[in-house]
Amino acid sequence: MKFVYILKSDTDIDHFYVGVTDDVAARLQKHNAGEVSHTSKYRPWHLKTYVAFSDEKRAFEFEKYLKSGSGRAFAKIKALKAPGEAGQPGNTRTAKFPSGIPPG
């Protein structure tokens, strides 16, 4: 099982990070310990959301999409706003994925 996860910085609300892992909790711990060079500057991080994939290839495709321009916009609208914020459904787990990128 692979997990695509989105972290949001507690020190800079405009920064978020997207990654893939086998163990979300362990990976978050590494980000917050400063062991990941791309995220050490904006520590601490909190887990905003994640999606589980049984197909590794689809997980990496979804991560790549979330790192694209339209994927970053999607993540900001659907995954990074708190439930009840403008433009955000009440539960981020029910957010619809763009066509062609359904969860595994």
KEDRENGU-490605 format. One record per atom (N, C-alpha, C): residue number from 1; atom name; x, z, y. Coordinates in steps of 0.02 Angstrom, whole numbers, plus 50000, padded with zeros to 5 digits. Example, Ala and Ser with C-alpha at 12.3 -4.5 7.8 and 13.67 -1.06 7.14 Angstrom:
KEDRENGU-490605
ATOM  nr atom     X     Z     Y
ATOM   1    N 50660 50390 49716
ATOM   1   CA 50615 50390 49775
ATOM   1    C 50660 50390 49835
ATOM   2    N 50642 50354 49888
ATOM   2   CA 50684 50357 49947
ATOM   2    C 50645 50394 50002
end
This chain:
KEDRENGU-490605
ATOM  nr atom     X     Z     Y
ATOM   1    N 50042 50000 49941
ATOM   1   CA 50000 50000 50000
ATOM   1    C 50045 50000 50062
ATOM   2    N 50029 49957 50109
ATOM   2   CA 50064 49953 50174
ATOM   2    C 50015 49973 50229
ATOM   3    N 50041 50005 50280
ATOM   3   CA 50001 50026 50336
ATOM   3    C 50028 49996 50400
ATOM   4    N 49986 49963 50439
ATOM   4   CA 50004 49941 50506
ATOM   4    C 49978 49997 50552
ATOM   5    N 50023 50023 50593
ATOM   5   CA 50005 50080 50635
ATOM   5    C 50019 50066 50708
ATOM   6    N 49982 50101 50750
ATOM   6   CA 49992 50097 50822
ATOM   6    C 50005 50168 50847
ATOM   7    N 50062 50176 50882
ATOM   7   CA 50079 50239 50913
ATOM   7    C 50070 50232 50988
ATOM   8    N 50052 50287 51020
ATOM   8   CA 50046 50288 51093
ATOM   8    C 50091 50343 51119
ATOM   9    N 50128 50328 51171
ATOM   9   CA 50175 50376 51201
ATOM   9    C 50136 50430 51238
ATOM  10    N 50158 50493 51229
ATOM  10   CA 50129 50548 51267
ATOM  10    C 50158 50553 51337
ATOM  11    N 50218 50525 51347
ATOM  11   CA 50252 50530 51412
ATOM  11    C 50238 50471 51458
ATOM  12    N 50220 50414 51430
ATOM  12   CA 50205 50354 51470
ATOM  12    C 50144 50320 51439
ATOM  13    N 50087 50330 51468
ATOM  13   CA 50024 50306 51437
ATOM  13    C 50020 50231 51431
ATOM  14    N 50064 50194 51465
ATOM  14   CA 50063 50121 51460
ATOM  14    C 50104 50095 51401
ATOM  15    N 50139 50138 51366
ATOM  15   CA 50181 50117 51310
ATOM  15    C 50149 50132 51243
ATOM  16    N 50147 50081 51202
ATOM  16   CA 50126 50091 51133
ATOM  16    C 50173 50051 51088
ATOM  17    N 50172 50068 51025
ATOM  17   CA 50218 50037 50976
ATOM  17    C 50178 50019 50914
ATOM  18    N 50193 49961 50886
ATOM  18   CA 50160 49937 50825
ATOM  18    C 50213 49930 50771
ATOM  19    N 50198 49954 50711
ATOM  19   CA 50244 49948 50655
ATOM  19    C 50209 49946 50589
ATOM  20    N 50249 49937 50535
ATOM  20   CA 50224 49936 50467
ATOM  20    C 50264 49987 50427
ATOM  21    N 50230 50023 50383
ATOM  21   CA 50264 50073 50342
ATOM  21    C 50226 50085 50277
ATOM  22    N 50259 50120 50232
ATOM  22   CA 50227 50143 50170
ATOM  22    C 50200 50214 50179
ATOM  23    N 50226 50250 50229
ATOM  23   CA 50209 50320 50238
ATOM  23    C 50203 50334 50313
ATOM  24    N 50142 50336 50338
ATOM  24   CA 50129 50342 50410
ATOM  24    C 50156 50409 50437
ATOM  25    N 50142 50464 50402
ATOM  25   CA 50164 50530 50427
ATOM  25    C 50240 50534 50432
ATOM  26    N 50276 50510 50382
ATOM  26   CA 50349 50512 50383
ATOM  26    C 50377 50468 50438
ATOM  27    N 50345 50410 50447
ATOM  27   CA 50369 50364 50499
ATOM  27    C 50358 50393 50569
ATOM  28    N 50300 50425 50580
ATOM  28   CA 50287 50457 50644
ATOM  28    C 50339 50511 50658
ATOM  29    N 50356 50548 50607
ATOM  29   CA 50406 50601 50614
ATOM  29    C 50474 50571 50636
ATOM  30    N 50493 50513 50607
ATOM  30   CA 50555 50481 50626
ATOM  30    C 50553 50457 50699
ATOM  31    N 50496 50429 50719
ATOM  31   CA 50490 50408 50789
ATOM  31    C 50499 50468 50836
ATOM  32    N 50467 50523 50820
ATOM  32   CA 50470 50582 50863
ATOM  32    C 50537 50619 50860
ATOM  33    N 50576 50607 50807
ATOM  33   CA 50642 50637 50801
ATOM  33    C 50695 50596 50837
ATOM  34    N 50675 50538 50864
ATOM  34   CA 50723 50495 50899
ATOM  34    C 50764 50451 50853
ATOM  35    N 50743 50444 50791
ATOM  35   CA 50781 50404 50742
ATOM  35    C 50766 50329 50745
ATOM  36    N 50719 50309 50788
ATOM  36   CA 50701 50238 50797
ATOM  36    C 50720 50219 50868
ATOM  37    N 50770 50176 50875
ATOM  37   CA 50797 50160 50941
ATOM  37    C 50744 50131 50989
ATOM  38    N 50697 50092 50963
ATOM  38   CA 50647 50060 51006
ATOM  38    C 50598 50110 51036
ATOM  39    N 50592 50169 51006
ATOM  39   CA 50541 50216 51030
ATOM  39    C 50569 50282 51056
ATOM  40    N 50634 50292 51050
ATOM  40   CA 50662 50357 51067
ATOM  40    C 50654 50375 51141
ATOM  41    N 50654 50326 51185
ATOM  41   CA 50649 50337 51257
ATOM  41    C 50581 50365 51278
ATOM  42    N 50528 50350 51241
ATOM  42   CA 50460 50368 51262
ATOM  42    C 50430 50423 51219
ATOM  43    N 50471 50464 51186
ATOM  43   CA 50446 50520 51146
ATOM  43    C 50413 50572 51189
ATOM  44    N 50369 50611 51162
ATOM  44   CA 50341 50607 51094
ATOM  44    C 50286 50555 51089
ATOM  45    N 50272 50536 51027
ATOM  45   CA 50221 50487 51010
ATOM  45    C 50165 50521 50971
ATOM  46    N 50106 50492 50976
ATOM  46   CA 50052 50514 50932
ATOM  46    C 50021 50452 50900
ATOM  47    N 49996 50462 50841
ATOM  47   CA 49964 50408 50803
ATOM  47    C 49897 50394 50833
ATOM  48    N 49887 50333 50854
ATOM  48   CA 49822 50313 50883
ATOM  48    C 49776 50286 50829
ATOM  49    N 49803 50242 50786
ATOM  49   CA 49762 50214 50732
ATOM  49    C 49808 50181 50681
ATOM  50    N 49780 50168 50622
ATOM  50   CA 49817 50130 50572
ATOM  50    C 49767 50094 50528
ATOM  51    N 49791 50041 50495
ATOM  51   CA 49751 50001 50449
ATOM  51    C 49790 49994 50385
ATOM  52    N 49757 50007 50329
ATOM  52   CA 49789 50002 50263
ATOM  52    C 49779 49932 50234
ATOM  53    N 49832 49905 50203
ATOM  53   CA 49830 49840 50172
ATOM  53    C 49856 49846 50100
ATOM  54    N 49821 49817 50053
ATOM  54   CA 49845 49814 49985
ATOM  54    C 49893 49755 49976
ATOM  55    N 49889 49706 50021
ATOM  55   CA 49931 49646 50018
ATOM  55    C 49985 49652 50072
ATOM  56    N 50048 49658 50052
ATOM  56   CA 50104 49668 50098
ATOM  56    C 50109 49610 50148
ATOM  57    N 50100 49549 50124
ATOM  57   CA 50105 49491 50168
ATOM  57    C 50054 49495 50225
ATOM  58    N 49993 49514 50209
ATOM  58   CA 49941 49520 50260
ATOM  58    C 49957 49575 50310
ATOM  59    N 49988 49629 50286
ATOM  59   CA 50007 49683 50331
ATOM  59    C 50057 49658 50383
ATOM  60    N 50108 49621 50360
ATOM  60   CA 50158 49596 50407
ATOM  60    C 50129 49543 50453
ATOM  61    N 50081 49504 50429
ATOM  61   CA 50048 49455 50472
ATOM  61    C 50008 49490 50527
ATOM  62    N 49974 49544 50509
ATOM  62   CA 49934 49581 50557
ATOM  62    C 49980 49615 50609
ATOM  63    N 50035 49643 50585
ATOM  63   CA 50084 49673 50632
ATOM  63    C 50108 49620 50681
ATOM  64    N 50126 49561 50656
ATOM  64   CA 50150 49507 50698
ATOM  64    C 50097 49488 50749
ATOM  65    N 50034 49484 50727
ATOM  65   CA 49979 49469 50773
ATOM  65    C 49974 49522 50828
ATOM  66    N 49977 49586 50810
ATOM  66   CA 49970 49640 50859
ATOM  66    C 50028 49639 50909
ATOM  67    N 50085 49610 50891
ATOM  67   CA 50142 49606 50937
ATOM  67    C 50140 49543 50980
ATOM  68    N 50091 49498 50967
ATOM  68   CA 50083 49438 51008
ATOM  68    C 50044 49456 51072
ATOM  69    N 50041 49410 51119
ATOM  69   CA 50004 49423 51181
ATOM  69    C 49931 49439 51169
ATOM  70    N 49897 49398 51129
ATOM  70   CA 49826 49411 51117
ATOM  70    C 49816 49473 51074
ATOM  71    N 49863 49486 51029
ATOM  71   CA 49859 49545 50986
ATOM  71    C 49868 49609 51026
ATOM  72    N 49914 49608 51075
ATOM  72   CA 49924 49667 51118
ATOM  72    C 49861 49680 51159
ATOM  73    N 49830 49626 51183
ATOM  73   CA 49767 49634 51221
ATOM  73    C 49713 49663 51176
ATOM  74    N 49708 49638 51115
ATOM  74   CA 49660 49664 51067
ATOM  74    C 49671 49738 51054
ATOM  75    N 49735 49757 51043
ATOM  75   CA 49751 49827 51028
ATOM  75    C 49733 49872 51087
ATOM  76    N 49746 49849 51147
ATOM  76   CA 49730 49890 51205
ATOM  76    C 49655 49900 51212
ATOM  77    N 49616 49848 51198
ATOM  77   CA 49544 49852 51206
ATOM  77    C 49512 49890 51148
ATOM  78    N 49530 49874 51088
ATOM  78   CA 49496 49901 51029
ATOM  78    C 49526 49964 51000
ATOM  79    N 49591 49971 51002
ATOM  79   CA 49623 50026 50966
ATOM  79    C 49651 50081 51010
ATOM  80    N 49667 50065 51073
ATOM  80   CA 49702 50115 51113
ATOM  80    C 49657 50155 51160
ATOM  81    N 49598 50130 51174
ATOM  81   CA 49553 50168 51216
ATOM  81    C 49519 50222 51175
ATOM  82    N 49505 50277 51208
ATOM  82   CA 49470 50332 51174
ATOM  82    C 49397 50313 51163
ATOM  83    N 49366 50338 51111
ATOM  83   CA 49294 50325 51100
ATOM  83    C 49255 50345 51162
ATOM  84    N 49210 50302 51183
ATOM  84   CA 49168 50316 51241
ATOM  84    C 49196 50287 51306
ATOM  85    N 49259 50264 51307
ATOM  85   CA 49286 50232 51367
ATOM  85    C 49254 50164 51375
ATOM  86    N 49255 50139 51435
ATOM  86   CA 49225 50073 51449
ATOM  86    C 49255 50020 51403
ATOM  87    N 49212 49981 51373
ATOM  87   CA 49235 49927 51329
ATOM  87    C 49254 49949 51260
ATOM  88    N 49244 50012 51244
ATOM  88   CA 49265 50038 51179
ATOM  88    C 49205 50063 51140
ATOM  89    N 49197 50040 51078
ATOM  89   CA 49143 50066 51037
ATOM  89    C 49154 50140 51022
ATOM  90    N 49105 50173 50998
ATOM  90   CA 49109 50245 50985
ATOM  90    C 49160 50265 50933
ATOM  91    N 49179 50220 50888
ATOM  91   CA 49225 50238 50835
ATOM  91    C 49275 50181 50825
ATOM  92    N 49340 50195 50836
ATOM  92   CA 49390 50142 50831
ATOM  92    C 49396 50114 50761
ATOM  93    N 49375 50151 50710
ATOM  93   CA 49380 50126 50642
ATOM  93    C 49331 50070 50628
ATOM  94    N 49281 50063 50670
ATOM  94   CA 49232 50010 50660
ATOM  94    C 49247 49948 50702
ATOM  95    N 49303 49949 50739
ATOM  95   CA 49320 49891 50780
ATOM  95    C 49326 49829 50737
ATOM  96    N 49301 49773 50762
ATOM  96   CA 49304 49710 50725
ATOM  96    C 49372 49677 50736
ATOM  97    N 49398 49647 50684
ATOM  97   CA 49462 49613 50689
ATOM  97    C 49450 49540 50707
ATOM  98    N 49498 49509 50742
ATOM  98   CA 49490 49438 50758
ATOM  98    C 49483 49397 50694
ATOM  99    N 49447 49343 50699
ATOM  99   CA 49437 49301 50639
ATOM  99    C 49504 49280 50611
ATOM 100    N 49509 49278 50546
ATOM 100   CA 49570 49259 50513
ATOM 100    C 49618 49316 50502
ATOM 101    N 49604 49376 50529
ATOM 101   CA 49648 49433 50520
ATOM 101    C 49608 49493 50495
ATOM 102    N 49571 49486 50441
ATOM 102   CA 49534 49544 50415
ATOM 102    C 49582 49593 50381
ATOM 103    N 49565 49656 50380
ATOM 103   CA 49608 49704 50345
ATOM 103    C 49612 49688 50271
ATOM 104    N 49669 49708 50240
ATOM 104   CA 49681 49695 50169
ATOM 104    C 49636 49734 50128
end
